[in-house]
């Protein structure tokens, strides 16, 4: 058996489009390569006709052409539903004009797969709402690599010294786009001026996304892409993830693996696996974000307890755990 784990443009211009990106989809792709290697299955990351299974991570035209070609040859197709019209809408300013077309295209594209993998039950519900045949759709966590993300405060010392972090520091790691909740972190920073807030992640040009981050107060700093994400997580005391729309939220699993207390927006995708007051805190609005943040700042015991429970959550989603299911899915496709 030979499997192709494919990510469109991953080799184009030496991987130019993925340099300093740090997206959850890219992390998921790397996790898949890691899992397949540990399975002992012969694999490649570029399609060739000797492959038996084509696992695709993107939905755009290059992938579409290869999927059609593989189908004509009788190969089995597994498609990852990393993209939905709902999370596509609030990335770049022009995306909202493309949503109706994207939704129709995704319905067509995902139905080309023999199996469609969704990172959460929430995404599964969305995908089935497009008209995808339910028997094709399987929930499969992206997983988190505990060898790459782990608690070690010494790793964060360099970053704290470099950027002058003092005292309790709360922050976010992710793409700097409006969907990720920039407005909420700005609001929190303004209301808590005595504390430091940081955001690590790629900053796009003002030509393609709204420069909301320019409204940030001096105690909220945007540092752009960071090479060592594990060190960045370890430099934080509290992880805030105020995103409005996710299919799972890879950064949450990575922060959990580091053992950070996590504060998220209360949105449907987290139902069933993020539990308020147990392994995270969920805020319904900015007032609750502010209230829960103050609780975390003032209560060291709460930070420690939530961090421990978050780490247990990460273990449930470790690559070693999710690999077994992923392997059975590949064999099922065959």
VOBA-1610 file (N, C-alpha, C; in pm, whole numbers, padded with zeros to 5 digits, always signed):
BEGIN
Unk+00085-00120+00000Unk+00000+00000+00000Unk+00089+00125+00000Unk+00051+00223-00081Unk+00125+00348-00090Unk+00027+00464-00080Unk+00058+00560+00007Unk-00031+00672+00035Unk+00035+00803-00001Unk-00040+00892-00062Unk+00007+01028-00088Unk-00063+01124+00010Unk+00016+01194+00092Unk-00036+01299+00180Unk-00005+01431+00111Unk-00106+01497+00058Unk-00084+01609-00033Unk-00129+01743+00024Unk-00046+01843+00003Unk-00081+01981+00036Unk-00044+02069-00082Unk-00144+02126-00146Unk-00122+02206-00266Unk-00023+02319-00240Unk+00066+02340-00336Unk+00169+02445-00333Unk+00280+02417-00231Unk+00282+02298-00170Unk+00384+02273-00067Unk+00525+02273-00124Unk+00538+02244-00253Unk+00670+02244-00316Unk+00689+02361-00414Unk+00584+02436-00440Unk+00591+02545-00538Unk+00684+02655-00489Unk+00783+02691-00570Unk+00882+02792-00534Unk+00947+02763-00398Unk+00976+02634-00378Unk+01041+02595-00253Unk+00952+02610-00132Unk+00821+02599-00153Unk+00728+02612-00040Unk+00706+02757+00001Unk+00719+02849-00093Unk+00711+02993-00065Unk+00583+03031+00009Unk+00469+02972-00030Unk+00340+03012+00028Unk+00323+02969+00173Unk+00407+02877+00220Unk+00392+02829+00357Unk+00503+02875+00451Unk+00594+02957+00399Unk+00699+03010+00485Unk+00640+03108+00585Unk+00677+03091+00708Unk+00632+03179+00815Unk+00480+03193+00819Unk+00412+03080+00797Unk+00265+03082+00800Unk+00212+03039+00936Unk+00251+02919+00979Unk+00209+02875+01112Unk+00060+02852+01127Unk-00007+02807+01023Unk-00152+02785+01032Unk-00182+02646+01088Unk-00305+02627+01138Unk-00347+02499+01190Unk-00350+02392+01082Unk-00391+02431+00961Unk-00397+02335+00852Unk-00258+02281+00820Unk-00157+02369+00824Unk-00020+02326+00798Unk+00028+02232+00909Unk-00008+02261+01033Unk+00028+02172+01145Unk-00037+02036+01128Unk-00164+02035+01085Unk-00233+01908+01063Unk-00165+01826+00955Unk-00125+01891+00847Unk-00055+01824+00737Unk+00074+01758+00787Unk+00151+01832+00865Unk+00275+01777+00919Unk+00248+01660+01014Unk+00138+01671+01089Unk+00102+01561+01178Unk+00068+01434+01099Unk+00000+01453+00986Unk-00035+01338+00903Unk+00089+01268+00849Unk+00186+01347+00803Unk+00311+01290+00753Unk+00381+01211+00864Unk+00379+01267+00985Unk+00442+01202+01099Unk+00371+01070+01131Unk+00237+01072+01130Unk+00162+00951+01164Unk+00182+00841+01061Unk+00177+00877+00933Unk+00193+00775+00828Unk+00332+00712+00834Unk+00432+00794+00866Unk+00568+00740+00879Unk+00574+00637+00990Unk+00509+00666+01104Unk+00510+00574+01217Unk+00426+00449+01190Unk+00332+00459+01097Unk+00253+00341+01061Unk+00337+00241+00981Unk+00446+00288+00925Unk+00527+00201+00841Unk+00470+00185+00702Unk+00380+00277+00664Unk+00319+00273+00531Unk+00404+00352+00433Unk+00426+00298+00316Unk+00500+00368+00211Unk+00422+00494+00173Unk+00486+00611+00179Unk+00413+00735+00155Unk+00499+00835+00079Unk+00430+00928+00012Unk+00494+01039-00058Unk+00409+01163-00033Unk+00468+01281-00059Unk+00390+01403-00042Unk+00356+01470-00175Unk+00392+01403-00285Unk+00349+01447-00418Unk+00290+01327-00491Unk+00176+01348-00554Unk+00105+01237-00617Unk+00185+01174-00731Unk+00184+01040-00734Unk+00225+00967-00854Unk+00130+00849-00869Unk+00124+00795-00989Unk+00021+00697-01021Unk+00039+00563-00951Unk+00150+00544-00882Unk+00169+00419-00809Unk+00100+00421-00672Unk+00047+00538-00632Unk-00020+00550-00502Unk-00156+00480-00504Unk-00194+00425-00391Unk-00325+00361-00377Unk-00428+00455-00315Unk-00381+00548-00228Unk-00470+00639-00158Unk-00418+00781-00172Unk-00508+00872-00204Unk-00473+01014-00215Unk-00541+01088-00100Unk-00461+01143-00007Unk-00513+01220+00106Unk-00486+01367+00077Unk-00592+01445+00056Unk-00578+01585+00016Unk-00616+01679+00131Unk-00536+01783+00150Unk-00557+01878+00259Unk-00613+02012+00214Unk-00613+02038+00084Unk-00671+02163+00035Unk-00774+02133-00073Unk-00846+02237-00112Unk-00962+02215-00200Unk-00948+02287-00334Unk-00834+02353-00357Unk-00826+02442-00472Unk-00795+02365-00601Unk-00778+02436-00712Unk-00784+02376-00845Unk-00676+02272-00872Unk-00555+02295-00821Unk-00450+02195-00841Unk-00486+02063-00778Unk-00540+02068-00658Unk-00583+01947-00588Unk-00702+01885-00660Unk-00796+01968-00702Unk-00914+01918-00775Unk-00872+01837-00897Unk-00774+01887-00973Unk-00729+01817-01094Unk-00670+01681-01057Unk-00590+01677-00950Unk-00527+01551-00909Unk-00630+01453-00854Unk-00729+01504-00784Unk-00836+01418-00733Unk-00912+01353-00849Unk-00947+01434-00949Unk-01018+01380-01066Unk-00934+01274-01137Unk-00805+01303-01150Unk-00714+01209-01216Unk-00706+01078-01137Unk-00692+01088-01005Unk-00682+00968-00921Unk-00811+00887-00927Unk-00925+00954-00928Unk-01054+00885-00936Unk-01067+00807-01067Unk-01023+00868-01177Unk-01031+00800-01306Unk-00947+00672-01307Unk-00841+00672-01225Unk-00754+00555-01218Unk-00804+00453-01116Unk-00915+00484-01049Unk-00971+00391-00953Unk-00905+00396-00816Unk-00831+00505-00789Unk-00766+00519-00659Unk-00867+00566-00554Unk-00834+00545-00427Unk-00922+00587-00318Unk-00885+00729-00274Unk-00987+00810-00247Unk-00969+00951-00216Unk-01015+00982-00074Unk-00926+01039+00007Unk-00961+01088+00141Unk-00939+01239+00142Unk-01043+01314+00173Unk-01036+01460+00172Unk-01050+01514+00314Unk-00959+01602+00354Unk-00970+01670+00483Unk-01053+01797+00467Unk-01154+01813+00552Unk-01241+01931+00546Unk-01182+02042+00634Unk-01064+02091+00594Unk-01002+02202+00667Unk-01068+02335+00632Unk-01138+02339+00519Unk-01197+02463+00470Unk-01348+02451+00468Unk-01416+02547+00529Unk-01561+02562+00514Unk-01590+02705+00472Unk-01707+02726+00415Unk-01744+02863+00376Unk-01751+02953+00498Unk-01787+02894+00612Unk-01804+02972+00734Unk-01672+03029+00785Unk-01564+02949+00782Unk-01437+03002+00832Unk-01361+03077+00722Unk-01397+03054+00597Unk-01336+03124+00484Unk-01377+03272+00481Unk-01498+03300+00526Unk-01559+03432+00507Unk-01480+03546+00571Unk-01431+03529+00692Unk-01368+03639+00765Unk-01216+03627+00773Unk-01154+03593+00662Unk-01008+03589+00660Unk-00955+03714+00590Unk-00978+03725+00461Unk-00939+03845+00386Unk-01064+03928+00356Unk-01047+04058+00336Unk-01162+04148+00325Unk-01254+04112+00208Unk-01197+04053+00100Unk-01276+04023-00020Unk-01344+03887-00014Unk-01313+03805+00088Unk-01368+03669+00093Unk-01520+03667+00101Unk-01578+03767+00169Unk-01724+03766+00188Unk-01800+03769+00055Unk-01736+03822-00049Unk-01801+03828-00180Unk-01796+03694-00253Unk-01709+03604-00205Unk-01690+03476-00272Unk-01762+03362-00202Unk-01819+03388-00085Unk-01877+03281-00003Unk-01981+03197-00076Unk-02079+03254-00147Unk-02179+03171-00216Unk-02115+03073-00315Unk-02016+03121-00390Unk-01947+03034-00485Unk-01868+02927-00413Unk-01796+02966-00307Unk-01714+02871-00232Unk-01799+02761-00172Unk-01916+02796-00117Unk-02003+02696-00057Unk-02047+02592-00161Unk-02084+02636-00281Unk-02126+02543-00386Unk-02008+02456-00432Unk-01891+02520-00445Unk-01774+02445-00489Unk-01735+02339-00386Unk-01740+02375-00258Unk-01704+02279-00153Unk-01799+02160-00152Unk-01927+02186-00175Unk-02026+02077-00180Unk-01990+01980-00292Unk-01952+02035-00406Unk-01911+01952-00520Unk-01780+01879-00490Unk-01681+01953-00439Unk-01548+01897-00418Unk-01548+01786-00314Unk-01610+01810-00198Unk-01607+01710-00092Unk-01682+01583-00131Unk-01779+01594-00219Unk-01849+01473-00265Unk-01764+01388-00359Unk-01649+01441-00403Unk-01557+01362-00486Unk-01481+01259-00403Unk-01478+01279-00272Unk-01400+01190-00186Unk-01475+01062-00151Unk-01399+00955-00130Unk-01458+00833-00077Unk-01483+00850+00073Unk-01393+00925+00139Unk-01405+00957+00281Unk-01372+01105+00299Unk-01450+01173+00382Unk-01423+01314+00416Unk-01397+01322+00566Unk-01279+01368+00602Unk-01241+01378+00743Unk-01267+01518+00795Unk-01340+01525+00906Unk-01370+01653+00970Unk-01301+01659+01105Unk-01237+01772+01138Unk-01165+01782+01266Unk-01256+01784+01389Unk-01386+01806+01368Unk-01479+01814+01482Unk-01619+01775+01437Unk-01705+01746+01536Unk-01845+01717+01505Unk-01915+01842+01450Unk-01869+01958+01493Unk-01925+02083+01441Unk-01902+02093+01291Unk-01777+02067+01247Unk-01747+02071+01104Unk-01825+01964+01029Unk-01840+01848+01090Unk-01919+01741+01028Unk-02061+01788+00999Unk-02120+01857+01095Unk-02256+01908+01078Unk-02263+02009+00964Unk-02162+02097+00956Unk-02157+02196+00848Unk-02145+02128+00712Unk-02051+02034+00702Unk-02025+01965+00576Unk-02148+01889+00529Unk-02214+01821+00620Unk-02335+01748+00582Unk-02444+01843+00539Unk-02442+01966+00593Unk-02538+02068+00552Unk-02518+02115+00408Unk-02397+02091+00354Unk-02370+02124+00214Unk-02429+02021+00119Unk-02474+01909+00177Unk-02527+01802+00093Unk-02428+01689+00072Unk-02321+01684+00154Unk-02226+01574+00144Unk-02292+01448+00201Unk-02273+01336+00135Unk-02334+01211+00180Unk-02282+01178+00320Unk-02371+01167+00420Unk-02329+01146+00559Unk-02242+01023+00580Unk-02264+00917+00499Unk-02186+00795+00518Unk-02038+00815+00484Unk-02006+00923+00414Unk-01866+00951+00380Unk-01792+01024+00491Unk-01866+01089+00580Unk-01807+01187+00671Unk-01767+01122+00804Unk-01640+01139+00841Unk-01585+01083+00965Unk-01516+01194+01043Unk-01539+01197+01174Unk-01471+01294+01260Unk-01334+01238+01298Unk-01229+01315+01270Unk-01092+01276+01301Unk-01016+01398+01351Unk-00974+01396+01476Unk-00899+01508+01531Unk-00770+01530+01455Unk-00730+01656+01442Unk-00601+01689+01382Unk-00485+01633+01465Unk-00509+01623+01595Unk-00406+01573+01685Unk-00303+01679+01720Unk-00218+01647+01817Unk-00110+01738+01856Unk+00013+01653+01887Unk+00127+01698+01840Unk+00252+01625+01857Unk+00314+01663+01991Unk+00306+01574+02088Unk+00357+01602+02223Unk+00509+01602+02229Unk+00574+01561+02121Unk+00720+01572+02115Unk+00764+01711+02070Unk+00671+01785+02011Unk+00702+01921+01965Unk+00645+02028+02057Unk+00538+01993+02128Unk+00474+02089+02220Unk+00466+02026+02358Unk+00536+02085+02453Unk+00546+02030+02588Unk+00583+02142+02684Unk+00549+02127+02812Unk+00579+02232+02910Unk+00727+02235+02947Unk+00790+02351+02928Unk+00929+02373+02969Unk+00951+02524+02974Unk+00930+02581+03091Unk+00937+02725+03106Unk+01072+02782+03067Unk+01178+02698+03074Unk+01310+02747+03035Unk+01314+02788+02888Unk+01231+02722+02805Unk+01228+02754+02663Unk+01173+02894+02638Unk+01085+02940+02727Unk+01023+03071+02709Unk+01104+03186+02765Unk+01207+03154+02842Unk+01286+03261+02906Unk+01350+03352+02803Unk+01405+03293+02697Unk+01470+03373+02594Unk+01375+03473+02529Unk+01253+03429+02500Unk+01154+03518+02439Unk+01112+03626+02538Unk+01092+03588+02663Unk+01053+03687+02764Unk+01161+03794+02781Unk+01286+03752+02779Unk+01395+03850+02791Unk+01406+03935+02666Unk+01393+03872+02550Unk+01406+03943+02423Unk+01304+04054+02409Unk+01179+04025+02449Unk+01071+04123+02431Unk+01033+04196+02560Unk+01102+04165+02667Unk+01080+04239+02790Unk+00950+04207+02861Unk+00908+04079+02858Unk+00786+04042+02930Unk+00810+04055+03081Unk+00717+04118+03149Unk+00726+04134+03293Unk+00597+04084+03357Unk+00611+04000+03462Unk+00493+03952+03533Unk+00407+03862+03447Unk+00280+03847+03485Unk+00187+03760+03414Unk+00160+03815+03274Unk+00182+03730+03175Unk+00164+03769+03035Unk+00060+03679+02970Unk-00040+03740+02910Unk-00146+03666+02841Unk-00130+03686+02691Unk-00158+03583+02614Unk-00139+03601+02471Unk-00206+03498+02384Unk-00186+03520+02256Unk-00249+03442+02150Unk-00143+03403+02048Unk-00155+03285+01991Unk-00068+03243+01882Unk-00157+03198+01767Unk-00145+03266+01653Unk-00231+03236+01539Unk-00221+03346+01435Unk-00278+03321+01318Unk-00277+03422+01211Unk-00347+03549+01258Unk-00291+03663+01221Unk-00349+03791+01262Unk-00453+03832+01158Unk-00572+03777+01172Unk-00685+03808+01084Unk-00807+03835+01172Unk-00901+03916+01127Unk-01017+03953+01211Unk-01092+03834+01270Unk-01103+03723+01196Unk-01177+03607+01245Unk-01122+03552+01375Unk-00994+03573+01398Unk-00930+03520+01519Unk-00961+03602+01644Unk-01035+03711+01630Unk-01077+03786+01748Unk-00980+03894+01793Unk-00918+03961+01698Unk-00826+04070+01732Unk-00896+04176+01815Unk-01020+04206+01778Unk-01093+04312+01849Unk-01111+04279+01997Unk-01131+04153+02030Unk-01149+04114+02169Unk-01020+04130+02248Unk-00907+04090+02190Unk-00781+04103+02263Unk-00745+04251+02282Unk-00777+04333+02184Unk-00755+04477+02198Unk-00838+04532+02313Unk-00965+04490+02319Unk-01053+04535+02426Unk-01000+04493+02563Unk-00952+04368+02574Unk-00899+04319+02700Unk-00775+04397+02742Unk-00690+04428+02646Unk-00568+04503+02676Unk-00601+04643+02726Unk-00702+04705+02666Unk-00741+04839+02708Unk-00799+04840+02849Unk-00872+04734+02884Unk-00934+04726+03016Unk-00838+04681+03125Unk-00724+04623+03084Unk-00627+04571+03181Unk-00489+04627+03148Unk-00477+04757+03157Unk-00357+04827+03112Unk-00232+04795+03193Unk-00246+04737+03313Unk-00130+04704+03395Unk-00063+04574+03354Unk-00127+04499+03263Unk-00074+04368+03224Unk-00034+04368+03078Unk+00056+04274+03045Unk+00106+04263+02909Unk+00026+04160+02829Unk-00001+04194+02704Unk-00068+04104+02611Unk+00018+04095+02485Unk+00027+03974+02429Unk+00109+03955+02310Unk+00035+03869+02209Unk+00074+03882+02084Unk+00017+03799+01977Unk+00131+03758+01885Unk+00154+03627+01877Unk+00252+03572+01784Unk+00178+03515+01664Unk+00218+03552+01544Unk+00153+03497+01425Unk+00171+03586+01305Unk+00159+03528+01188Unk+00180+03599+01062Unk+00086+03718+01050Unk+00142+03833+01009Unk+00064+03954+00986Unk+00058+03978+00836Unk-00063+03979+00782Unk-00081+03998+00638Unk-00080+04146+00600Unk-00057+04171+00473Unk-00057+04307+00420Unk-00194+04371+00437Unk-00194+04502+00456Unk-00320+04578+00467Unk-00403+04569+00340Unk-00340+04528+00230Unk-00411+04519+00103Unk-00511+04403+00101Unk-00487+04302+00185Unk-00574+04185+00180Unk-00651+04159+00310Unk-00615+04224+00418Unk-00691+04207+00541Unk-00694+04338+00619Unk-00799+04358+00695Unk-00816+04482+00770Unk-00707+04493+00878Unk-00636+04606+00884Unk-00528+04623+00983Unk-00582+04660+01121Unk-00670+04578+01175Unk-00734+04606+01303Unk-00630+04619+01414Unk-00520+04543+01400Unk-00417+04543+01504Unk-00356+04680+01528Unk-00372+04771+01434Unk-00316+04906+01449Unk-00389+04986+01557Unk-00505+04936+01600Unk-00581+05004+01704Unk-00539+04960+01845Unk-00439+04872+01852Unk-00400+04814+01981Unk-00331+04916+02071Unk-00356+04907+02203Unk-00285+04993+02299Unk-00141+04945+02316Unk-00061+05022+02387Unk+00083+04992+02400Unk+00112+04863+02475Unk+00019+04816+02559Unk+00043+04693+02634Unk+00003+04567+02559Unk-00038+04581+02431Unk-00063+04468+02342Unk+00032+04479+02225Unk+00118+04381+02210Unk+00220+04385+02106Unk+00205+04267+02011Unk+00222+04294+01881Unk+00215+04193+01776Unk+00356+04167+01725Unk+00402+04042+01737Unk+00541+04011+01705Unk+00558+03938+01572Unk+00449+03907+01503Unk+00461+03835+01377Unk+00494+03688+01399Unk+00533+03622+01291Unk+00562+03479+01294Unk+00681+03450+01386Unk+00670+03344+01465Unk+00779+03302+01552Unk+00823+03161+01511Unk+00953+03142+01496Unk+01006+03016+01446Unk+00981+02901+01543Unk+01002+02926+01672Unk+00985+02821+01773Unk+00853+02844+01847Unk+00748+02781+01796Unk+00615+02801+01855Unk+00609+02745+01997Unk+00678+02636+02023Unk+00675+02579+02157Unk+00735+02675+02259Unk+00843+02742+02223Unk+00904+02842+02311Unk+00809+02958+02332Unk+00737+02998+02226Unk+00641+03109+02238Unk+00529+03073+02335Unk+00476+02951+02324Unk+00373+02908+02418Unk+00426+02909+02561Unk+00550+02862+02578Unk+00608+02854+02712Unk+00643+02990+02770Unk+00640+03094+02687Unk+00666+03229+02738Unk+00540+03292+02797Unk+00425+03228+02776Unk+00297+03282+02823Unk+00257+03222+02957Unk+00173+03296+03029Unk+00113+03246+03153Unk-00032+03209+03132Unk-00098+03276+03038Unk-00239+03251+03007Unk-00254+03254+02855Unk-00326+03156+02800Unk-00351+03152+02656Unk-00493+03196+02628Unk-00508+03302+02549Unk-00640+03353+02512Unk-00662+03325+02364Unk-00772+03260+02332Unk-00804+03226+02193Unk-00946+03275+02163Unk-00960+03403+02123Unk-01093+03462+02109Unk-01156+03445+01970Unk-01112+03345+01894Unk-01159+03325+01758Unk-01311+03311+01750Unk-01368+03365+01642Unk-01513+03361+01621Unk-01557+03233+01548Unk-01466+03169+01475Unk-01502+03053+01394Unk-01381+02962+01377Unk-01397+02834+01411Unk-01291+02735+01396Unk-01351+02602+01352Unk-01264+02517+01295Unk-01304+02379+01268Unk-01255+02286+01377Unk-01154+02326+01450Unk-01111+02260+01573Unk-01034+02360+01658Unk-00927+02412+01604Unk-00843+02507+01677Unk-00714+02440+01720Unk-00620+02424+01626Unk-00494+02355+01655Unk-00416+02425+01765Unk-00421+02559+01767Unk-00345+02632+01867Unk-00392+02599+02009Unk-00521+02566+02023Unk-00574+02527+02153Unk-00509+02398+02200Unk-00500+02298+02111Unk-00438+02171+02147Unk-00290+02191+02179Unk-00224+02280+02106Unk-00081+02305+02131Unk-00061+02376+02264Unk-00147+02474+02294Unk-00140+02541+02424Unk-00170+02443+02537Unk-00265+02353+02512Unk-00299+02252+02612Unk-00182+02159+02638Unk-00109+02123+02530Unk+00007+02035+02544Unk+00115+02099+02630Unk+00122+02233+02627Unk+00219+02307+02707Unk+00170+02322+02851Unk+00041+02294+02873Unk-00015+02302+03007Unk-00058+02441+03048Unk-00098+02522+02949Unk-00143+02658+02979Unk-00291+02661+03014Unk-00331+02751+03105Unk-00474+02774+03126Unk-00529+02844+03002Unk-00646+02801+02956Unk-00698+02846+02826Unk-00830+02919+02844Unk-00840+03034+02778Unk-00963+03114+02776Unk-01007+03129+02631Unk-01126+03078+02598Unk-01175+03079+02461Unk-01312+03145+02452Unk-01352+03174+02330Unk-01489+03220+02306Unk-01582+03099+02308Unk-01699+03114+02362Unk-01795+03005+02371Unk-01867+02990+02238Unk-01811+02907+02150Unk-01869+02882+02018Unk-01893+02732+02002Unk-01984+02692+01911Unk-02029+02552+01903Unk-01920+02449+01880Unk-01812+02484+01810Unk-01710+02386+01776Unk-01646+02322+01898Unk-01649+02390+02013Unk-01582+02337+02133Unk-01672+02246+02217Unk-01798+02235+02179Unk-01891+02154+02258Unk-01846+02008+02263Unk-01845+01953+02384Unk-01813+01812+02400Unk-01670+01781+02435Unk-01576+01873+02403Unk-01436+01842+02436Unk-01366+01953+02515Unk-01411+02077+02499Unk-01365+02182+02588Unk-01476+02205+02691Unk-01441+02187+02818Unk-01543+02193+02924Unk-01513+02310+03017Unk-01607+02404+03019Unk-01591+02526+03099Unk-01571+02493+03247Unk-01468+02552+03305Unk-01440+02530+03446Unk-01361+02405+03475Unk-01341+02320+03373Unk-01265+02196+03391Unk-01130+02203+03321Unk-01133+02215+03186Unk-01006+02224+03114Unk-00990+02356+03039Unk-01082+02449+03064Unk-01075+02581+03001Unk-01178+02673+03068Unk-01179+02797+03024Unk-01288+02889+03056Unk-01345+02939+02924Unk-01478+02948+02915Unk-01545+02993+02793Unk-01619+03123+02819Unk-01595+03221+02735Unk-01660+03351+02749Unk-01759+03373+02635Unk-01879+03418+02670Unk-01982+03444+02570Unk-01971+03583+02508Unk-01909+03675+02580Unk-01898+03813+02531Unk-01774+03878+02593Unk-01750+04003+02558Unk-01628+04069+02605Unk-01630+04093+02755Unk-01748+04113+02812Unk-01758+04131+02957Unk-01712+04004+03028Unk-01752+03887+02975Unk-01711+03761+03036Unk-01561+03735+03012Unk-01511+03772+02896Unk-01369+03759+02872Unk-01290+03835+02979Unk-01333+03959+03004Unk-01266+04042+03103Unk-01278+03982+03243Unk-01395+03933+03277Unk-01418+03876+03409Unk-01330+03751+03431Unk-01330+03660+03331Unk-01253+03536+03346Unk-01103+03563+03343Unk-01061+03660+03263Unk-00920+03693+03260Unk-00873+03743+03396Unk-00950+03830+03457Unk-00915+03881+03591Unk-00908+03768+03692Unk-01000+03670+03680Unk-00997+03555+03770Unk-00867+03478+03753Unk-00825+03457+03629Unk-00703+03382+03603Unk-00579+03457+03652Unk-00579+03587+03632Unk-00465+03668+03675Unk-00450+03662+03827Unk-00563+03668+03897Unk-00560+03676+04043Unk-00549+03542+04113Unk-00580+03433+04044Unk-00588+03302+04109Unk-00486+03204+04049Unk-00369+03195+04111Unk-00263+03107+04062Unk-00306+02959+04067Unk-00384+02923+04169Unk-00429+02785+04182Unk-00520+02748+04066Unk-00607+02841+04024Unk-00695+02816+03911Unk-00613+02797+03782Unk-00513+02880+03764Unk-00428+02868+03646Unk-00362+02730+03642Unk-00311+02687+03754Unk-00243+02558+03762Unk-00340+02443+03737Unk-00458+02449+03798Unk-00557+02341+03784Unk-00605+02330+03639Unk-00640+02444+03579Unk-00687+02441+03440Unk-00577+02395+03345Unk-00452+02435+03375Unk-00340+02393+03292Unk-00318+02243+03296Unk-00332+02182+03414Unk-00317+02037+03427Unk-00425+01963+03351Unk-00549+02012+03363Unk-00660+01947+03292Unk-00646+01965+03141Unk-00595+02081+03100Unk-00571+02105+02957Unk-00468+02007+02904Unk-00365+01979+02983Unk-00262+01885+02938Unk-00319+01745+02922Unk-00411+01706+03009Unk-00478+01577+02994Unk-00559+01573+02865Unk-00621+01685+02830Unk-00694+01695+02703Unk-00600+01673+02586Unk-00482+01737+02591Unk-00384+01721+02484Unk-00342+01575+02469Unk-00328+01506+02580Unk-00291+01364+02574Unk-00399+01282+02504Unk-00525+01320+02522Unk-00635+01250+02454Unk-00630+01271+02303Unk-00567+01382+02260Unk-00557+01415+02118Unk-00414+01399+02065Unk-00331+01327+02139Unk-00192+01310+02096Unk-00186+01231+01965Unk-00078+01249+01890Unk-00064+01177+01764Unk-00068+01027+01784Unk-00012+00981+01895Unk-00012+00837+01924Unk-00155+00785+01938Unk-00242+00869+01995Unk-00382+00829+02015Unk-00461+00836+01886Unk-00450+00947+01812Unk-00531+00964+01691Unk-00476+00885+01574Unk-00349+00844+01582Unk-00288+00767+01473Unk-00360+00635+01449Unk-00403+00570+01555Unk-00469+00440+01541Unk-00597+00453+01458Unk-00673+00557+01485Unk-00796+00577+01409Unk-00765+00615+01265Unk-00663+00701+01245Unk-00624+00744+01110Unk-00581+00623+01027Unk-00506+00533+01090Unk-00461+00413+01019Unk-00579+00327+00978Unk-00678+00312+01067Unk-00795+00231+01035Unk-00876+00294+00922Unk-00877+00429+00917Unk-00950+00498+00810Unk-00884+00473+00676Unk-00751+00479+00673Unk-00678+00452+00548Unk-00703+00309+00502Unk-00701+00215+00595Unk-00726+00076+00559Unk-00870+00055+00513Unk-00962+00130+00575Unk-01102+00123+00535Unk-01119+00172+00391Unk-01044+00277+00355Unk-01052+00328+00219Unk-01009+00223+00119Unk-00901+00152+00153Unk-00853+00045+00064Unk-00956-00067+00053
//
